[in-house]
Amino acid sequence: MSAVTLTPRALYEEVAELLRQRIFRRELEPGSWIDELKLAEEYGISRTPLREALKVLAAEGLVTMKVRRGAYVTEVSEQDLADVYHLLSLLESDAAGVVAERATDAERAELKKLHAELEAAAAPGKEDREHFFAVNERFHMQLLAIANNKWRDQMVADLRKVMKLNRHNSLLKAGRIAESLAEHRSVMAAIEARDAAAAMARMREHFTSGLEAAA
């Protein structure tokens, strides 16, 4: 029996990740038509793996497939945002409650370290929106990892991809970074106090404010 050579990652998955990052960076704008021929030429591939990649992104909600018109970067409506933030609020507030109750001292220390990075990224005169956003996401992902529910993690990951389509609007609102940081302080205080109910309430408030800034 001949040996089978497996590549670490299928070509269409690599292409999907390239396109995903271009969408997040706004190189492919919401509502814009995706020129399959141009992209295939740019990446030096056939249209088959490109189309498979677009199917992956469509399943994630980042791309919308239109009959006889092709693929478009998804435009997020106010209702879409409200739905996404509502679900994230439910899932991540539950995770915050679990962490407040069950996290070890070492796990709490990991969250405190990430929170300190957030504080640094929002320091007066040194504010770095992009770094703040990146650390903020790492904080939320670490909290979910500590809560340890793979099904919740999967749902949150998909929802956050859609949320990223609108992330710049929420970051650019005047004073939003300071507000977000204050909300994180409240979440951390509840977690350190091992107060599950307060941690859940503070996380829900965090998402309510985030939606107001993003809408």
N, C-alpha and C positions, 0 to 999 in steps of 0.2 A: 504494500500500500504506500503510495507516494506521500511525502510530507506536504502539508498545506501551509503556505506562508500567510500569516495574518498581519495586516497592517495595524498599527496602534489605533488608528481612527479612520473611518471610511471617508472618502473624498467629499461626499456631500455634507458630512458633519463639519468638516473643516470649512467648507464654503459657507455653511449656515452660520458658523461662528464669526467669520469675516463680515458677513452681511449684518449680523446682529449688532456687532460693534459699530459698524458704519451708521446703522439706524440710531443707535444710542448717542453717537457723536453728532447727529444731525447732518451727516454727509448725504444721507438719503432722508429727505424731509417728509414729515407726515403728509399723506395725500399725494405724494409724488409717484409717478409711474416708474416701475422698475424695468429698465431696458435690458432684457435677457441677453440679446445678441451682443450688446456692448460689454456687459459684464463677463460673458463667456469668453470673449476675445481678450478682455483685460486679464482674466485669470488663466488663460490658456487651456481652457477645458471645453468639453462639449456641453450642449444645453441640457443633457440628461441629468448629470449630477447637480446642475444649477436648479433645475426644476424640482429635484428631490429636496434640495436645501430650502427652496421656497415653500414646499409643503410643510417642512418642519416649522418654519417661521409662522406659517399660517395657523398651524395647530397651537402655537404659543400666543397667537393673537397679535403678532407684530406685523404681519402681512395679511392683506385681504385679496383673495382671488376673485376676479370678476369675469363672468362668462364672455368669451370672445374679445375681452379687453386686456387680459393679462393680470399681472400682480401689481399691487399698489401698497405703499407703506400705510399702515393703519392710521386713521385719524381718530383720536380719542375724544368722544363727546363728553359733555358734562355729566350725562347719565352714566356713561361708562366709568368715568372717574369716581362718581359717587358709589357705584356698585363695587368697584375694586377696593376703594378705601374702607367700605363697610365690611367686606370680607376680611381684609387684612386686620382691621380693628378687632374683629372677633377672634381670629386665629392667634394674633400676636399678643393680645391681652391675656388670653388663656395661657400662652407660653410664659408670659411674665409672672402670672400667678404661680405656675408650677416652679419656676426658678426661685421665686421668693420663698417658697416652702421647702424646696429640696436641694438647692445648690450647695455645694461644698464651699469651704473657705477658699480653696484654690480657684474654683470656678467664679466665685464673686470677685476675686482678685483680678481675674482675666477681664471681667467686665469693667472693673474700676480702671484698669490700664487703658482700655479702649476709650472710656469716658474721658480720661485725662488727655488723650490725643484729640478728642473732640474739643475740649477746652482750649487746647493750644491752637487748633485750626480756626477757632473763632475769637482769638485774642484781639483786642482793640488795636488797630493799626497793622495787624498781621493776618487779617481775615483771608482765608483761602477757601472759596466756595467749593471748588472741585475736590480738594482734599477733605473738606468737611463732609461732602456727600459720600465719598469713598469710605471714610471711617465710620460714618453713620450706618452705612449698609453693613459693614463688618460687625458693628455692634449688634445690630438686629439679627444677623446670621449667627453670631456667637450665642446670643440669648436663645435662639431657636435650637441650636446644637445642644445646649445645656438641658433644655426642656426635653429633648430626645424623643421626638415623634416623627418618624420618617414620612408619614402620610401628610402631616401638617407641613413639614418642610417642603415637600413636593408642590403642594398647593400654593404656598407662599412664594416659592421661587417663580412659578408661572405668573402669579399676580404681580409680582414686583417687576417682571419684564414689561408688562403693560404699563405699569406706573412710570417706568423710566421714559416712556414716550413723552411724558409731560413734565419731567422732573425739573427742567430748567425754569419753567414758569414759577414753580413753588420756591425755588432757591432765590430767584431774583426779586421776590416781593420784599420791599424795604422792611428790615428788622426781623425777617423770618428766621435767619440763622440764630440770632439771639434768643428768639422765642423757642426754637427747637431745642437749643442747648438747655434752657431753663426747664423745659419739659423732661429732658433726659435726666437732669439733676433730680427731679421729683420721682421719676421711675427708679433711679438708683437708690434714692433714700428709702423708698418703700421696700426694695429688694434687700438692702442692708438691714432693715428693721424686721425682715422676714414677715412682712405684712402682705399676704397674698391679695386680699381684697383691695388694698390701696394700690398695689402694683398694677392690678388689672384696671382699676379706675384711671390711674395716671396714664397708662398706655392707650386706653380708649380716648382720653382727652388729647393725647399726642396726635393720634390719627385724625381726630375731628379738626384740630388746628391745621394739620397738614392738608386736608381736603380744602379748607377755606382758602389757604394760600395757593393751592394748585388750580382751583376753579376759575 
